[in-house]
């Protein structure tokens, strides 16, 4: 392995060489009997007292119904959720998952699945575990695109199905570590001999959401290089990021990430940044880095133009599962984040989620809860509530990971199923002042996932706002109070707890949810590793731009006449031979007029039939 800066890539983690899928003697060992109450039992409203001293020690502040265990008749009804605190405590203890080495806990006790349901799901889980084993062994797990799915190999190259792939993974990691080391240490410098001070990452979707989440969660207060992102084709957004760099553009390392090299948003961002470099009198190639698939358009461009560096994206790693590849590791390493610890955390979680004992597999437990809560058809949304500011972007990251993987029209047998699981979220306790009101009392179309972090501040930095109460205690109280208040009104929830936000814990959470998505996809018989809907959207966007070129050609011809011939929307549509596209043509012209690229001679955009338009100048060579 290449040498690296202290604390960045120096950690060495050696996971088990091969996955071991254990088979239980009893898949569900002594499952806790969890039964349900009639919905007519409606507990009193719950209000979280603001101060600890306001809560009498002799009374319970939690919105539970203190009742005897359910009768056999109540068990059979299966309505509502269990509220007896003694039964809930037993269920909590029996189903609590703990990974001691990672300091991670998973609480599924507030999801109302029954042991009968678990028993019914056992055959599906057995199949899901078999498919996951085959996937890690190199089977074609993405049948639509005939591709292997190998993101698990990235954190343990020993799992790779052949020595060639193993070498590719190890070489890429070595090169990422060495390059980041050289940039941060000043061995690699700008063309003027200055140290790099900024990173500008250009990418979208999986090429942005993971790196953004990790940067927000883990970047030190004073990172070695500060990072900014251009993750859209919004001109104003691009201008803002470039303007924020100011004179530091000259000391900015630009990392362009695109698997195919042809993603329009990334291409546009690259062209805009290159323009800014030219206007500043800078040579972009000496500060440009490409992360892309070998021999892609971007790879060829970077090679021909002599960019500073190129790193690989692999055919068998999808964008939404690429955070542990160069896509996520290079931006993180440049900020001083310990990427080896991220990989170690992911590898440890991978080992834990290979077991076929359901209650000992946290990813399988998540998949079980998702299936129960959403009836296996996405009937309820998943609201992700991280109670830590640094994890704010986790819900956005999970949006793509879950929704792009599970939102599918057809299953693997070709049946139309319209599967999916909607994900949205905010951070706690900000959510107390946003949409918790509706979650507790409004339409019941969701289940919640709380993300809890036990450590409030680094050791020795905490202090009490009042006797016995810290600022972090308030955050803890808000989380527990919200969980209790929601459950009191029959709103189910999952809680994922980590000791603190570290590279290892973040890596483990990414791996936890990657596996959960794969298992759930098997439960509902869909392909989690392609995205035909995204491709359809790209094709539709391309069709709009092709139509715009035809509109420009028609308007140019009319504008080059003497005198100029203003045209109605209907006339433009007819001359484009696209009368069926008249609404889109109107929208194209309205957008052009708003950006001073077309002139409305008569009428207004508010009255489309009254409009007559032409171009302000005759550019025959451009459009004819």
N, C-alpha and C positions, 0 to 999 in steps of 0.2 A: 504494500500500500504506500502511496505517496505521503511524504511528510506534510504536516499541516500546522496551522497556527494553534497555539495552546488553547484548549477548551473548545475548539471549533470542530475539528475532525480527528482529534487525538484519541478519543474514546474508542475502545475496541470492544465489540459485542459479538460473541460467537453463539448464535442460536443452534438449536438441535439441527443436525445435518438433514434429517428427513422428518416429515410430519408423521405423527403417530395418531391415527384415528382409533380411539379406544371404543370398544363395544361393551356396554353395560350388561351386567347380569340381569338387572331390572332397570329398564329405561327411566322409569320414574320411581324413585325410592321413597316409599311412604309419603305420597303427596298429601298435603294438608287439605282437609275437607273445607272448601270455601263455598258458602252458599249465599243466597241472595234474598233480600227483603222485598216485600211489596213496595211499590213506589208510593203508596199512600202514606207510608211513614216518612214524614217530611220534617227533619230536625229544624230547630229554631235558627234564625239567621245568626251569622257569626261576625263579630267585629274584633279585629286585632287591637288590643290596648296598646297605646303608644309607648308606655314606659313600663319597665319590668316591675317597678314598685307598685304599680296600679293593679297588679294581678294578685288577688288574695291567694295565699298559699293553700288555703283549705278547700278551694273549689277548682274545678277543671275549667280551663278557658277554651278547650277544644270542642268543636261542634259534633261530638259523637253522641249517639243515643245510648245511654247506659241501660242496657237491657240484658236479659238472659240469652244464652245461646239459642239459635233458632230451633223450632220444632220441626219434626219430620214433614208436617204439612207445609210449613213455610219453605222448607228446602225444595219441595217439589214444585212450588210456584215459580221460582226462578225470576222474581221481579225485584227491581231495585238493587241496592248494594248493601253488603253487610256493614252494620254500624257498631256492633258490640266491640268495645275497645279491647277486651280480653281476647276475643277471637282474632281481631286484627293484629294484635301484638304477636300472637302465635303464628299467624300467617306471615307477618313481617320476618320473624326470626327464621322460619322454615324455608322461605323462598329467597332470602337475602343472598346475593352473590358477592363474594369478595375475592379480589386478586391481590394477595398480600404484597407481592413484589412491586406491583404497579401502584398500590394504594388506591385502587379503584373499586367502587361498590356499585351494584345495580339492585334497585328496589322495585319489584314488580307487584308488591302486595296491594297496591291501590288500582290494579287492573282486575276486573272481576271474573277472570276465567275460572272454570270449575275443573276438578280433577277428571270428571267425565269427558270434558272437552279435550283436556290434555291427552287422555287415553285415545280418543278418536283421531287426534292429530299425529299420533306416533308413526303410522305408516308413511305419511307425507314427509315427516322429518327424516325418516330412514332414507327415503329417496333423495331428499335434499342433501343429506350428508354424503351419500354416494356420489351425487353429481359434483359436489364441492371437492371431493377427493379426486375425481377424474379431472376436474378443471386444473387443480394444482399439479397433476401429473402430466399436463400438456395436451389434454383432449381439446377438440374444437368446441369450445364453450359458447362461441358466438356463431351459430349455424348460418344466419342470414349473410354474414360477411366472410364466412369460412376462416375465422381467426381463433387463435388461442387467446386466452385471457390470463396474463401473467403478472399482474401487479403485486401478488404475494411474493414472487421471486425477487422483487426489488430489495426487500429487506432481509432476504436470506437466499443468496445466489445458489446455495447448495440444492435448493428445490428445483432449479431450472432443469428442464428435461434433457438438455444435452450440454456438452462442454463449451460449445460455441456461444450459446446464450449466456452461460455462466461467465465466460470471459468478457462478453460485452457489458454485462451489468457491473462487474468489478472494475473494468477499465473506465467506464463512464464515471463511477463514483470516485475513483482515484483522480481523474482529470478535474472533476468539479472541486474536490478538496484542494488540489494543487493550484488551480486557477484562482480560487477564492483567497487562498493563502497569499499568493503572489500579488493580487490586487490590494488586499488589506495591508500587507507589509510594505507596499510601495515598490516592490520589484517590478510590477507592471504599472506603468504610468501613462498619463495623457501624452499626446504628441508634443506638448510644450514642456514636459518633464515634471508636471505637477502630479500630486496624488489625486486619485479619484475620490470624490466626496459624496456623490449621489448615484443612485441606480434608478433608471427609468425603465420600467417593465411594460412592454407592449404586447398585449394578448387579450383574449376574451374567453368567456366560459371556463372550462376546466384549466385553461392556461392563465387564468387570473384569480378565480374564486379561492382556490387552495392557497396560492401564495399570499393573497390578501388576508385571508383568515390567519395564517401562520404569522405574518408580519404583525398584525394587530395583537395577536395573543402573546407573542414571544419576543419581539424586538426589544432590546434594552432601551432604557431611557435615553442613552447616548450611543446609538448604534455606530458601528464602524463606518458604514455607508448608509445614508438615509435613502428610503425607497419611495418612489411614486409610481402610480399606475395609470396607463392609458388603456382602458378596457372597453372602449366603445368607439363608434364612428361619429360621435357628436362633436362638431367643429368647436363649439364653445368650450366643451370639456377639455378637448385637446389643447386649445389655446391657453386655458387656465393652468394646466399642468406645466406647460412650457414656460409661461409667464412666471410661475412660482419658482422655477429654477433660476431665472434671471441670468446673471453672469456665470453662475455655476454650471450652465450648460456646457461650458468648456471642460469641466471636470466631472461630467456625467457619463456613466457607463450605460449604454442603451442595450437592454436585453429583449430581443424580439422572439416571441414564442408562438409557433404555429406548426402543428403536426404536418399538414399538407403543404403549408407555405402559400396556400391560395385563399385562406379565410379573408373575406373582403374587409371586415372591420380591422383586422390586424394589418393587412396590406395598406389600408388607408392611413392608419396611425403611423406606420413606418414612413410612408411618403410625406406625411405632415412633419414628422420629426426631421427627416432628411432636408426638407425645405428650410426648417428653422436653422439647421446646421449651416446650410449654404449661405443664408442671409447673415449669419454671425461670422462667416468666414472660417468655418471649422470643417475639418475633414471627417465625415461621419464614419467611414470604414475603420478608422483607427480607434474608434470608441464603440463599435457595434459588435454585438454578440448574438448569434443565432442558436436557438434551440428548436430543432426540427428533425423530421425524418430524413434519413440519408437519401440523397438525390432528389429531394423535393425542389420545387421552384425556389424556395427561400434558401435552401442549402446550396444550390447552384449559384444563386446571386451572391451569397456571402463568400463563396469560394472564389468566384471570378473577380469580385470587387476587393478581395483581400481583407475581409473583416478580421477583427482582433481574435475572435475565437468562434468555434462551432461545437455544439454538443448534441448528442443524439436523442431523438424520441423514438420509441420502439413501436413497431406495428401492433404488438400484442398488449399494449397499454393504452387504455382509453383516456380521453382528456379528463373525465371526472374522477378517475382513479390514478392520476399522474403525479400527485403531490410528492410521492416518495421517489420520483425520478428526477432528472436534471431540471424539469419544469419547476418543481418546488424547492429542490435542494440548493440549487445555485443562488436564487434570490435570498434564501434564508441564510446560507453560509456567508454571503456578502454583508449581511447585517450583523454577523457575529453570533448567530443562533447555532447551537450545537446540533448539527444534522445527524451525527452518529447516534446521539441520544434519541432523536426522533425515530430513527430506524430501529433502535433497540426496543423502544416502547411498542412500535408496531409489530415487531417480531414476537415479542412476549405475548401480545394480545392474539396474534395469529396462532400461536401454540395453544393458547387457552380455548380458542374458538374452533379447534379441530376435534375436540372431544364430542362423542356422540351421546353423552349423558346430558339430556336436555337441561336439567336444573344446574349443571356445572358449566354450561356454555352460554355466556352472556349475549352473544349475537343471536343465538337460537331463541333465547328468552325474549329478546326484543322482537324478533320475527313472530313469535307466538302471540305477544301482546298486540302487535299491529294487526295480526289476522283476527284476533278476538274483537278488538275495539272497532275495526272497520268492516267486520263481517267478511273479510277476505275479498272485498270488492271496492275498497276505498270509500266506504259510505261515510266515514268521518275523517276530518283533517287532523294532522299532527301539529300541535302548537309547541314550538321549542322555546323554552324560557331559561337561558343561562343567567344565573345570578352572579355575574362577574363581568365587569366592563370589558376586560380584555377578550372575552369570548363572544362579544356582540355579533361578530360575523359568522359564528358557527351555524346559525340558522340559515343564512344565505348559502353557505357552503353545502349544508344538508339539502337545501332546496334542489340544487342541481343533482347531487349524488342520488337522492331518493326519487325525485320526480322524473328526471331524464331516464333513469334506469327502469322505473316501474310504470311509467305512464305509457302504456302500449295498447293499440287498437286490437291486435290479434294475439292469441296465445300460440304456443309452439305447435299446436295441431291445426292451426289455421282458423280456429273459431273466433268470431268477433266478440271480444270481451270488454273492451274499453276499461282496462285496468288502470290503477294509479293510486297514489297516496299524496295528498296535498300537504305541503309543509310551509309554515310561515312562523314568524316569531319576533320577539323583541328581547330586551334584556330586563332582568329584575334589578331593582324594584321599579324601574321606569314603567313596566307594564301595569303596576298598580294604578297608575294615573292615565292609562290608555285604554286597553280593551278587556281588562279583567272583569269589568262590570258586565259586559255581554257574556264572557265565558261562564260566569257564575249564574247569571239570571236570564240570559237570552237563549237563542236557538241552540239546542244541544247537538251540535254537529262536529264535535272535536274530541280528542283526548290530548292531554298535556304531557310534555317531557320536560322535567326540571333538570337543569345542570347545576350541581352544587359544588362549590369549592370550599374545603374546610379551612385552609390557611387564609387568613385575612390579609396579613402583611408579613414581610420578612421578620424573623425572630428579633425581638428587642425593639421593634418600631411601633408597637401598639400602645395605646393609652386609653384611659377611661373618660368618656364624655361626662359621665355621672357615676356615682358609686356602683361598681359592679357591672357596668354596661359600656361596651365599646361601640364604635361606629359599625364595625363588622357584626356585632350582635344584632343591630337593627336589621341589617341585610339578611342575616340568618332568620330572624323572626318573621320578616316579610315572606321569605320563601316558605317556611313551615306553615305560617298562617294561611298563605294563599293555597298551598296544597290541601290543608285541612278544610278551608272554606269551600273549595271546589268539590272535594269529596263529599262533604256534608250535603251538597246538592246533586249527588249522583254523577259528578264529573270525574272520570277516571284519569289516572296519571301514572307515569313512570318517573323515577328519579335516578339519575346517574351522578355519582359522587366521586370526585377526585380529591386527593390530599391537597394539591396545589397545582397551579398552571406552570408546567415545565415542558421542555421539549419531549421528555419521555411520556408524560401524561397526554400531551396533544397527539403524539404519534399513536398512542394506544387508542384514543377516542376515534381517530380517523380509521384505524384498522377495525375497531369494533363495529362501526356503522357500515364500512365496506362489506364486511362479511354478513351483517344483518340483511343488507339489501340483496345479496346473492342468495341467501337462504330463503328469504321471503319470495323472491322471484320464482324459486323452485316450487314453493308451496302453491303458488297460483299459476304455475306452468307457463311462464313468459320468459322471453329473452331479455335479460337485464343489461346486455352489453352492446346494443345497437341503438340508434336514434333516428328512425325513418322520418319522424315528424319534424325533426330539426332540418333534415335534408330537404323535406318538402317546403319548409319555410324559406330556405335559401334559394330554391328554384323559383318560388313565387316572387321573391325580391329581385332575382335576376330578370324575370319577365317584365317587371315594372320598369327597370332601368332600360331594357331593350325597347319598351314602348316609348319611354321618354326620348330616346334617340330619334325615333320616328316622328314624334311630335316636334322636336327641334328641327328636323329636316323640313317638315311641312311649313313651320313658322318662318324658317330661314328663307325658303323659296318665296313665300308671300311678302316677307319684309324686304327682299331684294328687288321687288318690282318698283316701277316708277309710274304713278305714285305707289306708296306702300299700301298693301291690301290687308287691313285688319280682318281677322276671321272670328266667327262665332265658334263656340265649343262644338256644335254639331258639324260645322264645316271642317274643323280640324279632325274630328273623328272620321268623317267620310273620306277625307284625303289620306288618312292613315289606313284606310280600309279596315277600320276597327270600330264600327258603330256600336258593337256590343261592349266596348270598353270605354264608353263615353264618361262614365262616372270617374274612372281612374284618370282619364285624360284631363278632366276638370281639376282633379286634385293635383296632378302634375303641374298644370298651368298656374294654379293658385300658389303652389310652393315656389315656382319660378318667379312669379310676380312679387311675392313677399321678400325675395332675395335679390330684387332688382335685375332679374335676368329675362323678364318679359314685361311688356307695358300693356296695361289695360286701357284701351282707347275709349271704350264705352262701357257703361254698366259697372257692376261691382261683383266681388266674389260672393256676396250675400244673395245675389240674384243671378245664378249661373246662366240662365237663358238670355239675360240682357247683355252678357259680356261680349266684347270684341277685343281681340288681343293681337299684338305683333311683337317682334323683337326690336330692341333699341338700335341694333346695328346689323349689318349684313356680313355674316361670316360663312360664305359659301364653302370655303375649303374645309371647314370644320365639320359640317353636317351633310353636305350633298355628295 
